[in-house]
Amino acid sequence: MVLFIMKYAFKKKIFKLFYRKGNYFSLEKIAKFTAEYYDVNYNELLGSGRAQKVSEARHMAVYLSREITNISI
């Protein structure tokens, strides 16, 4: 339940950020925003590391990419 609430809140925040600026969504932008939000290096997010902080950020980036663009990272 907590993960669902986190996903919803994060998704709402990213939508506000992009729509306010009139930008479009791309996998790269979603990944960079997620890395910045979770304070994780962008390359770590795309890598194969299994540290908890990186895994959570990666999980959120994959979730958002599926929900927003219907494409997975």
C-alpha positions, 0 to 999 in steps of 0.5 A: 500500500505504501509503495502504491501511494509513493508511486501515485504521488511521484507520478502526480509530481512529474506530470505537474512538472512537465505539463507546467513547462509544456514539455513532452515525456521521453524515457531519458527525461523520466530516467534523469528526473527519477535519478535526480529525485532519488539522489542517484547517479543517472548512470547507476540508474541505468546500470545493473547495481543492486543497492537498495537506493538504486533499485528503488529509483530504477523501479520507479523509473520503469513504472513511470515509463510504462505508465506515461509512455507505454514503453519500458526502459 
